[in-house]
Structures are given as structure tokens and as C-alpha cells.
Amino acid sequence: MSGGAKNYFGELSFRKGETFKISVVSENDVELEIGILSITTEQVFSDIVKSGEGEFTITIPEAGEYRIYVSDKDEQSTNFVMKLSKAIEGPIV
């Protein structure tokens, strides 16, 4: 991912109150914002990973469709691996 870039991808359905865990490991020590984006409201629910590696759990605020959200807060580009507690069904784009 390019430095300063934002991206959202995939589509996941959630129920209100459901929990969703995201973990990320970046090959560079960059600051990443990771979370989910509501397709309906376009509101982002996220957390900042400051050391290139981190994990957090989101409690879904309302039922609906969401996308995975990633923002590279650093000027340096990086590659990373994300693990999600729920699989993305269908195309990732």
C-alpha cells in the first residue's frame, strides 16, 4: 500500500452487537488505521496500529453491510497481512 493511501474492499454482513476481530502485521514499522466502513452510512469504525503490528475487536454498532478499511498513515509504503475473524464471501474488490 502506498504511503498516505486509503483503501476499502470486500463486503461483509453483520448483526448489531456481533464482534469482529482484525489483526495486521506490516513488513515496515508504519502506522496503519484498520477497521470497517459501513456501506450505508460511510462511517468508519477503526483503530490505529502504531508499530506495524496489532489486533483489535470491533463490536458492530448496527446491522448491515460493511467493507474492510485500511489507511496507511505514514509517508512510507508498506506490504501487510491482515487476518479477519470472518471470511469475505465473493469478490474482494
Beta strands, then each sheet from edge to edge (+ up, - down):
strand 1: 6-14
strand 2: 19-26
strand 3: 32-38
strand 4: 44-49
strand 5: 53-59
strand 6: 64-72
strand 7: 80-84
sheet 1: 1+ 6- 3+ 4-
sheet 2: 5+ 2- 7+
end
